[in-house]
Amino acid sequence: MNMKKAILTIPLSAALLFPAAHSASAHEGHMHGEAKKTSSSQEVSNKATDLRAALDQLFSEHAYLAVITMQKGIDGSKDFKQAAAALNDNTNDLSEAIASVYGKKAGKQFKDIWSSHIGYFVDYVQATAKKDEAGKKKAVKQLDQYRMKQADMLDQATGGRLKASELEEGLKMHVNELLKAFDSYTEKDFDTTYETVRKSIHHMFEVGKGVSWAITDQFPGKFNHKSVDTPAADLREDLNYLFSEHLTLAVVAMQKGNDGSKDFDQAAAALNENTNDLSDAIASVYGKDAGKQFKDIWSSHIGYLVDYVKADASGDKEAKEKAVKNLDAYRMKQAKFLEQATDGRLKAADLEAGLKMHIDELIKTYTSYHNGEYDQLYPTVREAYGHMFMVGQDVAAAIVDQHPELFKSNMPNEMPKTGMGGTAGPLGMSYEAFAGLIASLILAGGAMGAFFLIRRKTSN
């Protein structure tokens, strides 16, 4: 897994109109000259699936940054302005993405409408701080009006592929989730807060799927007539979600630990639930023993990061050095595990380098927060978030290349069910059943027994 930052240096408009531009570097080493021929349904990376991933990243990052900004606002945190600036940067990137497809005028129209709902959230936070119930109701009313404008704009832009009525329902879900996450936070119902945070971020991956489907259906020639709705693309999305969510929850937990916040235990519990879901995903592909092994190794690096935070808070230089040493040892164990599991498709050397980048980014976000270097903090958070999408892409590519027969499907000819409307809720909202979600995705059609027989033979 060659974790490079190429995706972050490409202008977003280029990434959307020419989304395959960065894919070669993301798979350099383990895929070139080695990959089997695949059908369209088995392609993890092509112009259509890369578009879906790019929109997944931006929409889900919006939800995460909105939650953080609202928390920072009500707490009067010193880094509120920088968090709000990061959310604004995300809006700019989303608007550029729309402009790259529909033109500058549409991009500006999207930006004006999208920015308005962020402003109404800010109004809601300010009214909450002042205990102004009338102000809160006004903000909610404005958010309802926003939904109709946003839905109408996207309906018209996509030539009716995204229906305004369904868009309004999907946007209502988004608004309600963010308000619920905020309200429960102010009420100190932190269990609800982090359960809702996870749902709100995951929902936006379904939004990304819906919008990318509409664009590729509208301009099929620009995307080589490829579909965003395939088993391989879904696997990439699921892994992108779990790896990126790990990053966001780790950043939050480290900040909460640094501050001694009352919701630290719940933030840490959400991070632990993410680890369980990742481990279940690995188990659904490679078996329970592999899932447990992954969980033990993956959990260890979270523990070492906690050790680092504690040592830094207490000024224990020796303990900090020990934590860094343990993190280095973790990298080698994790890299070896994934190389063996994927039969060498992910190379240990590349994995170690990628894991080092991940660890360094997390430590940098913590250090910059601890030192009050907030202007440095949020660009690092956004960079680290984008990096995890490359991790998801590479792991998905290795799995599909390893077992291509399990990712065959007929191409759909209608809009996939997504979180854009009322016909279907967010994919896999029952997080404890994530193993079943992946298993049903790639082990359907009676393939489960044969799949694990193949794994046992490989292991032997």
N, C-alpha and C positions, 0 to 999 in steps of 0.2 A: 504494500500500500504506500504509494509515493504521495505523501501529503504536501502538496505545493499550494502556494497562495495565488496561483494564476487567476483563479476565478474572481478574486477580489480586485485585481488590477484591470480587468476588462470593463469598459463602460457598460452599464446595464443594457442600454439600447442594443449594443452589439451582442450581448449575451442572449437577448431575446430573439432578435432577427436572425442571428447566426449562432444559435446556442451550442452547436457542436464544437465551437472554436477552442474551448478549454478542455474537452473530454480526453484528448490524447495525453496531455500531461498528467491527468488524474489517474491514468492506468498505465503509465509508462513503466516498463519493467516486467510486470507479471502478465500482461495481456498481449503485447505486441508479438505477432507471429505465433502465438500459442493458442489463441481463442478458437473454439470450434465455430463452424458456420452456424448462424442462428437465424431463425425466422424473425419476422417483425415483432411478434408477440414475446420473443425471448430477449429482445434488445433492452438492456438496462439504460444505455445512453444512446440517444439519437436526438434529432432536432426537437421532436415533440416532447419526449420525456425530459429533456434538459430544460425546456420551457416550463414544464410542470414543476420541476424541482426549483427553478429560479423564483417562480411565483409562490411556491410553498414557503420558501425561505423568507421572502419579504412579508407575506401576509402573517405568518406565524410569529416573525420577529416583531411585527406591529403589536400583536396581542401581548407578547412578553413585555415589551417596552412600555406599553400603556399601563399594564398592571404595576410595574415598577414605578413609573412616574406618578401615578395616583397615590401609591403608598408614600413615596418621598414627599409629595405635596402635603398630605394630611399630617405627616410627621414633622414637617418643617426641616427636612434634612438639608445639609449643606450642599449636597450634590443634586438637588432638585433641578436646577437650571441645566446642568449637563445631561441629566436623564431626559429632560424635555427636548433638549437640542438633538439628542440621539433619535428620539421619536420623530422629530421633524426631518432629520436626515433620511430616515426610513420612508417618510411620506414623499420626499423628493425622489427617492429611488423608485418607489411605486409609480409615481406620476411620470417619470421618464420611461418606465416600462410601458405604460399605456400609450405615451406619445410615440414610442418606437414602433408601435403597431398601428395606431389610429391617427397619428399626426399631432403636431404641437398644440393645436387648438383643443383637441380632445384631452390631451395631457394636462393642459391648464384647467379645463373644466373639471376633470377628475380631481386635481389637486385642491381646487377651491372647495369642492363638495366634501372630499375626504378630510381636509383640514378642519372643516367646520365641526365635524363630529368629535374631533379631538378637543376643540375649543369648548364644546358643550360638556365634555367629561370634566374639563378643568373647572367650568362653572359649577358643576355638581360637587366637585371636591371643595371648592371655596364655600359653597352654600352649606355643605356639611360641617365645615370648620366653624362657621358662624352660627350653626344650628338654625339655619334659615330654611324652614320647610317650604315656604313659597318659592324660594330660589331653586330648591331641589326639584320641585314639580315643574317649574318653568324649563329647567335643563332637560328633564325627561321628555317634555312636550316637544322641545326643539330637536331632540334625538329622534323622535318619531317622524318629524318633518324631514329630517336628514335622510332617513331610510327611504322615503318615497323618492326624493331627488336622486339619491345614489342608484336606486333600483331602476329608475327611468333612464338614467344616463347609460347604464350598462346594457339595458334592454335594447336601446337604440343603437349603441355602438356595435353590439354583436348581431345586429339584424334579427333580433327576436329569439336568438338561440338561448339566451338567458332571459327567462320570463320575469317581468317586473313583479308580479304577484308572489312568485317563489323567492325572488331576490329579497323582497321586503321581509319575508319570514326568516330567511337566513341571516339577514342583517339584524333583525330583532333578536335572534339567538345570540349573536355576537355582542350586541349592546347589553342585553340582560346578563350575560355571563360576566362581562367586565364590571357592571354595577354590583352584581352579587359578590364578586371577589372583593370589591372595595368595601361594600357595606359590611360584610362579614369580618373584614379586617378591622374596621372601626369599632365593631361590636365585640372584638376579641374572640370571635368564633373562628379560630385559626384552622381547625380541621376542615371546616367548610371553605375557608379561603383557599387553601392549597389544593383541595379536591377540585374546586372551580377553576383555579389557575391552570391546572393540567388540562381540563376539558376545554377551556377557552383557547389555549394554544393549539390543541389537537384539532379543534373545529376548523381552524384557519387552513390546515392542510387540505381539508375538503373543499374549502373555498378556492384554493389554488388549483385543485383538480378541475373544478367546474369551470373556472375562467380559462384555464389552459385548453380544456376540451373545446370551448366555444371558439377560441382563436384558431386552433388547428382545424376545426371544421369549417370555419369561415375562409381561411386561407390555406387550403390543403397543399397547394403547390410549394409554398414556402417551407413546408415541413415534410417534404417528400412523401406526402400522403400517409404519414405514420400516425398511430393512435397514442393518446396519453393513457388510455384505459386498458392496460394489459397486466397479467400477473407479475411480470418482471418489474414494470413501473410501480405497481402497488407495493412490491417488496422493497424497492428503493425508497418509496415514500415512508413506509412503516419504520425502516431503519433510520432514515433521516430524522423522523420525528423523535425516536427514542434517544439517538445520540445527541441531537441538538437540545432536547429537553434536559438531558443529563448536564450539559454545559450550563444552561440557564439556572437550573436548581442548585448546582454546585456553587455558582457565583453568589446566588441569593443566600445559601446556607453559610458560606464563608463570611459574608457581610454581616449576617445576623449574629454569627458567633463572635465576630469582632466587636459588635455593639452590645452584646449581652441582651439581645432583644427577646421579648416575651414569646415571640412566635418561632424562636430558633428550633425547638423540638419538632414543631409541625413542618417547618421547612426541611429539616433533616429527614423526617419521616417520608416526605414526598420524594426526596432524592433516593431514599431506600426503596420506595415503591417502583421508581424508575429502574433501579438496578434489578429488582425482581422481574419486571417486564422484559428487560433486555435478556436476562438469563433464561426466561421462559421462551423467548424467541430463538435463542441458541439451542435450547433443549428440543424445540419443535423441529429443528433441522437435523441436529446431530445426536439427539438422545439425552436422557435425564442425567447420565453421568457427566457428559460434556457440559450440560447446563449448570450443574453444580460446580464443576471445576471452573467454568467461566465466572460464576458468581463469586466464588472464593477469591479469585485473582482480582476481578474488577472491584469488589468491595474493599480489598486491601488498599488500593490507591486512594479511595475516598477517606479511609482511616488515616493514611499517611498525610493527606492534605489537612485533616483536622489536627493532627499532631503538629503540623507546621504552623497553623494558626495559633494553637495554644502556646507553642514555644515562642512565637513572635510576640504574643501578648505579654508573656512573662519575662521576656528578654533573655531567654535561655538559648544562647548561641549554639551550644553543643547539641541540644535537642533539635534545633532547626537543621543543623548539618546532618543529624541522624535521619530526620524525616526526608531530606533530599536524597540521601543515600538509599533509603528504603524505596523511594519513588523510582530511582534508577534500576533497582533490582526488580521492581514490579514491571517496568517496561520490558525487560528481557523475558520474564515469565509470560506476560500477555502476548508478546510477539511470537514466542515459541508455540503457545497454544493455538493461535489463529493460523499460523503457518501449517501446523500439523492437521488442524481441522479441515483446512481448505486444500489439502494435498499439495501444498507449495504454491498455490495460486497467489496467495499473499506472502510476500517474502519477509522473513524476520527482520532483515536489515532495514527495509523500507518501513516496516511497522514500528520498529524502535524509534526511527527518526520522526515518524508521525506522532507517536505517543509522547515523545519529548516536546514536540511543538504544543500539543494539547496541555501537558503539565505546565510548561513554561508560561503559556497564556493564562492559565488559571492562577498561577502564583503572581503573575504580573497584575491581573485584575485585583487580586487581594492586596498586594503591596501598594498599588496606586490608590486604592480606596483607603487603606490604613494610613497612608501618608498624606491624604487630602489632595492628591494629584488627580482631580476629577476630569480635567480636560483630556488626560491620557487614558483614564479608566474606560470610558464608553466606546471610543474607537477600538480599544482592545477587545471589549466584550463583543462588539459587532463582528470583528475579524474572527474571533474564536468561534462565534456562532456559525459563521459561514464555513469555517474549516470543518465542522462536524458533518456538514452536508457532503463533503468530499469523502469523509469516512464512510458514511452510509452508502454512497455510490460504489465505492471500492469493495466493500463487504458484500453488497448485493450482487455486483458483477462476478465476484468469485463464486458465490453460491449458485448463481444461474449457469455459469460456465461449467461448474462441477456437475450439475444435474439439470441439463437443458430440457430433458424429456418431461420434467415436472412443471414446466412453464409454458406449455402449449395451450393455446386458446384460439377461439374464433374471434375475429375482429368485430367489435360491437358496431352497430350502425345507428345508434341513438345516444342521446346524452346519458352518461353514467349517473347513477344515483349519488348525489353528493350533499354536503351540508349547505348548498346554496338555496334550498327551499324546504318545504314541509314534507316532501315525499320520503325523506330519509334523514335520520339524525347523523351526527358525526360518526365516522367509522370507528368501530371498536371502542365505544365509550365504556364498556365494561372492562376496565384495565386488568382485573384479576384473571380475565379469560383470554389474555393476549396470546397465550400459547395455542389456544384453540383457533384463534383468528389466523395466525400464520399457518398452522397445520391445515386448516381448511383451504387456505390459499394455495399451498404448494404440494399438499399430499392428498388432494381430492381424487375421486374416481378410483378408489380401491388401491391407490399406490402406496399407502402407508406401510403395509407389511413388507412390500418389495423394497421400499426405500431404506428401511432400517436393516433389512438383510444386506443390502449393498454396503451400508455403513459398517456393519459388523465384519464383512469380508475385507473392507478397506482397512479397518483397524487391526484385524488379524494379520 
